[in-house]
Amino acid sequence: MPGFSAFVVFAFVWFITLLVVLPLGARTQGEAGDVTPGTPSSAPANLNMRRKLIITTIAAVIIWGIIASIIISGVVTLDDIDVINHWVNG
């Protein structure tokens, strides 16, 4: 897998993983019972973004490693996933 392709796959996996990790363990200000004036009660009470970024990066590296090893090994090829093209061209 070329370097730029590996980077693009990693970036995609990292952002998707971030979207999964962000809501985990989140408590709203309303749930915590301490709403800061001028903010909605649904705002996060303690987001702890640094911890979430570390968890995201570790999970993304593991997921990316699995995806990269599948691509490099040739277990799944482009022809295997190019089902639509085979349907259209018969």
GUFI-491614 format. One record per residue: residue number from 1; x, y, z of N, C-alpha, C in turn; residue in three letters; chain. Coordinates in pm, whole numbers. Layout:
<pt NUM, <X, Y, Z>, <X, Y, Z>, <X, Y, Z>, ALA, A>
...
END
This chain:
<pt 1, <86, -116, 0>, <0, 0, 0>, <91, 123, 0>, MET, A>
<pt 2, <74, 211, -98>, <155, 334, -101>, <134, 419, 25>, PRO, A>
<pt 3, <234, 498, 57>, <232, 578, 179>, <112, 671, 190>, GLY, A>
<pt 4, <80, 741, 81>, <-32, 835, 87>, <-164, 762, 107>, PHE, A>
<pt 5, <-179, 647, 43>, <-301, 568, 61>, <-313, 520, 205>, SER, A>
<pt 6, <-202, 479, 263>, <-203, 436, 403>, <-243, 551, 494>, ALA, A>
<pt 7, <-194, 672, 466>, <-229, 789, 545>, <-378, 822, 531>, PHE, A>
<pt 8, <-431, 815, 411>, <-572, 845, 388>, <-661, 745, 461>, VAL, A>
<pt 9, <-626, 618, 453>, <-705, 515, 523>, <-698, 539, 674>, VAL, A>
<pt 10, <-577, 572, 725>, <-563, 597, 868>, <-645, 719, 910>, PHE, A>
<pt 11, <-640, 827, 832>, <-716, 947, 866>, <-866, 918, 868>, ALA, A>
<pt 12, <-914, 843, 771>, <-1055, 806, 766>, <-1093, 724, 888>, PHE, A>
<pt 13, <-1014, 623, 920>, <-1041, 537, 1035>, <-1035, 618, 1164>, VAL, A>
<pt 14, <-939, 711, 1175>, <-924, 791, 1296>, <-1047, 879, 1320>, TRP, A>
<pt 15, <-1095, 945, 1216>, <-1211, 1033, 1233>, <-1340, 955, 1261>, PHE, A>
<pt 16, <-1357, 841, 1196>, <-1475, 759, 1224>, <-1468, 708, 1368>, ILE, A>
<pt 17, <-1349, 667, 1412>, <-1332, 620, 1550>, <-1359, 734, 1648>, THR, A>
<pt 18, <-1315, 855, 1616>, <-1341, 970, 1703>, <-1491, 992, 1720>, LEU, A>
<pt 19, <-1567, 978, 1612>, <-1712, 996, 1621>, <-1777, 889, 1709>, LEU, A>
<pt 20, <-1715, 772, 1716>, <-1768, 667, 1802>, <-1728, 692, 1948>, VAL, A>
<pt 21, <-1605, 740, 1970>, <-1553, 756, 2106>, <-1609, 880, 2176>, VAL, A>
<pt 22, <-1637, 987, 2104>, <-1681, 1112, 2166>, <-1799, 1097, 2263>, LEU, A>
<pt 23, <-1905, 1029, 2228>, <-2018, 1023, 2322>, <-1999, 924, 2438>, PRO, A>
<pt 24, <-1897, 841, 2433>, <-1878, 741, 2539>, <-1846, 809, 2672>, LEU, A>
<pt 25, <-1924, 779, 2772>, <-1900, 831, 2907>, <-1929, 979, 2923>, GLY, A>
<pt 26, <-1991, 1041, 2825>, <-2020, 1184, 2833>, <-2137, 1209, 2928>, ALA, A>
<pt 27, <-2120, 1307, 3013>, <-2229, 1350, 3103>, <-2260, 1494, 3070>, ARG, A>
<pt 28, <-2388, 1524, 3062>, <-2428, 1662, 3034>, <-2426, 1743, 3163>, THR, A>
<pt 29, <-2428, 1875, 3147>, <-2433, 1962, 3264>, <-2563, 1940, 3341>, GLN, A>
<pt 30, <-2670, 1910, 3268>, <-2798, 1884, 3333>, <-2792, 1758, 3420>, GLY, A>
<pt 31, <-2725, 1655, 3372>, <-2710, 1532, 3450>, <-2621, 1554, 3572>, GLU, A>
<pt 32, <-2518, 1638, 3554>, <-2426, 1665, 3664>, <-2488, 1760, 3767>, ALA, A>
<pt 33, <-2592, 1833, 3727>, <-2658, 1926, 3818>, <-2586, 2058, 3835>, GLY, A>
<pt 34, <-2496, 2089, 3742>, <-2419, 2214, 3751>, <-2416, 2280, 3614>, ASP, A>
<pt 35, <-2522, 2354, 3581>, <-2534, 2420, 3451>, <-2470, 2558, 3460>, VAL, A>
<pt 36, <-2369, 2581, 3374>, <-2303, 2710, 3366>, <-2398, 2810, 3300>, THR, A>
<pt 37, <-2415, 2927, 3358>, <-2504, 3026, 3298>, <-2461, 3060, 3155>, PRO, A>
<pt 38, <-2559, 3065, 3066>, <-2532, 3098, 2926>, <-2508, 2976, 2838>, GLY, A>
<pt 39, <-2509, 2857, 2897>, <-2491, 2735, 2818>, <-2615, 2646, 2834>, THR, A>
<pt 40, <-2643, 2563, 2734>, <-2758, 2473, 2747>, <-2726, 2360, 2845>, PRO, A>
<pt 41, <-2830, 2305, 2903>, <-2808, 2197, 2999>, <-2757, 2070, 2931>, SER, A>
<pt 42, <-2765, 2065, 2798>, <-2716, 1947, 2724>, <-2567, 1957, 2690>, SER, A>
<pt 43, <-2502, 2068, 2728>, <-2358, 2083, 2704>, <-2282, 1985, 2794>, ALA, A>
<pt 44, <-2167, 1934, 2746>, <-2092, 1839, 2827>, <-2039, 1903, 2955>, PRO, A>
<pt 45, <-2044, 1825, 3064>, <-1996, 1875, 3192>, <-1844, 1863, 3200>, ALA, A>
<pt 46, <-1790, 1751, 3160>, <-1646, 1729, 3162>, <-1611, 1641, 3043>, ASN, A>
<pt 47, <-1572, 1703, 2934>, <-1550, 1630, 2809>, <-1424, 1544, 2814>, LEU, A>
<pt 48, <-1319, 1591, 2882>, <-1192, 1518, 2892>, <-1141, 1479, 2752>, ASN, A>
<pt 49, <-1122, 1579, 2669>, <-1088, 1558, 2529>, <-953, 1489, 2511>, MET, A>
<pt 50, <-856, 1518, 2595>, <-723, 1457, 2581>, <-733, 1305, 2591>, ARG, A>
<pt 51, <-808, 1257, 2690>, <-825, 1112, 2709>, <-896, 1050, 2589>, ARG, A>
<pt 52, <-997, 1119, 2537>, <-1071, 1068, 2422>, <-983, 1062, 2297>, LYS, A>
<pt 53, <-894, 1161, 2279>, <-804, 1160, 2164>, <-703, 1045, 2175>, LEU, A>
<pt 54, <-656, 1017, 2296>, <-563, 906, 2315>, <-632, 773, 2286>, ILE, A>
<pt 55, <-753, 756, 2338>, <-829, 633, 2312>, <-857, 619, 2163>, ILE, A>
<pt 56, <-893, 728, 2099>, <-921, 727, 1955>, <-799, 684, 1877>, THR, A>
<pt 57, <-684, 740, 1910>, <-561, 708, 1837>, <-522, 563, 1855>, THR, A>
<pt 58, <-531, 511, 1977>, <-496, 370, 2002>, <-590, 277, 1925>, ILE, A>
<pt 59, <-720, 305, 1933>, <-818, 221, 1862>, <-799, 231, 1711>, ALA, A>
<pt 60, <-772, 351, 1661>, <-754, 371, 1517>, <-631, 298, 1466>, ALA, A>
<pt 61, <-523, 297, 1543>, <-402, 225, 1502>, <-430, 76, 1491>, VAL, A>
<pt 62, <-504, 22, 1587>, <-538, -121, 1584>, <-626, -153, 1464>, ILE, A>
<pt 63, <-731, -73, 1444>, <-823, -96, 1331>, <-751, -77, 1199>, ILE, A>
<pt 64, <-668, 28, 1189>, <-592, 52, 1066>, <-496, -62, 1038>, TRP, A>
<pt 65, <-433, -116, 1142>, <-342, -228, 1124>, <-413, -349, 1065>, GLY, A>
<pt 66, <-533, -376, 1113>, <-611, -488, 1060>, <-647, -464, 914>, ILE, A>
<pt 67, <-695, -342, 884>, <-733, -310, 746>, <-612, -314, 654>, ILE, A>
<pt 68, <-500, -255, 697>, <-379, -253, 614>, <-327, -394, 589>, ALA, A>
<pt 69, <-330, -480, 691>, <-281, -616, 670>, <-370, -693, 574>, SER, A>
<pt 70, <-500, -669, 578>, <-591, -734, 482>, <-563, -686, 341>, ILE, A>
<pt 71, <-541, -556, 325>, <-514, -501, 191>, <-380, -552, 138>, ILE, A>
<pt 72, <-276, -548, 222>, <-142, -589, 179>, <-136, -739, 149>, ILE, A>
<pt 73, <-205, -820, 230>, <-200, -965, 209>, <-274, -1009, 83>, SER, A>
<pt 74, <-366, -928, 36>, <-441, -962, -85>, <-559, -1053, -59>, GLY, A>
<pt 75, <-597, -1069, 68>, <-713, -1151, 102>, <-838, -1095, 35>, VAL, A>
<pt 76, <-851, -963, 37>, <-962, -895, -29>, <-901, -804, -135>, VAL, A>
<pt 77, <-944, -819, -258>, <-892, -736, -367>, <-1002, -642, -417>, THR, A>
<pt 78, <-964, -551, -502>, <-1060, -457, -560>, <-1166, -531, -641>, LEU, A>
<pt 79, <-1127, -638, -708>, <-1225, -717, -785>, <-1329, -781, -693>, ASP, A>
<pt 80, <-1289, -814, -572>, <-1384, -874, -477>, <-1491, -775, -432>, ASP, A>
<pt 81, <-1455, -647, -424>, <-1552, -549, -376>, <-1612, -465, -487>, ILE, A>
<pt 82, <-1575, -492, -610>, <-1627, -416, -724>, <-1752, -484, -779>, ASP, A>
<pt 83, <-1846, -512, -691>, <-1968, -585, -726>, <-2057, -503, -819>, VAL, A>
<pt 84, <-2068, -373, -795>, <-2156, -288, -877>, <-2111, -288, -1022>, ILE, A>
<pt 85, <-1982, -278, -1045>, <-1930, -277, -1181>, <-1961, -410, -1251>, ASN, A>
<pt 86, <-1953, -519, -1179>, <-1986, -649, -1239>, <-2135, -660, -1270>, HIS, A>
<pt 87, <-2219, -602, -1186>, <-2363, -604, -1212>, <-2398, -521, -1336>, TRP, A>
<pt 88, <-2336, -402, -1348>, <-2367, -313, -1458>, <-2316, -368, -1590>, VAL, A>
<pt 89, <-2195, -420, -1590>, <-2133, -467, -1714>, <-2161, -615, -1741>, ASN, A>
<pt 90, <-2237, -678, -1655>, <-2282, -813, -1678>, <-2177, -915, -1660>, GLY, A>
END
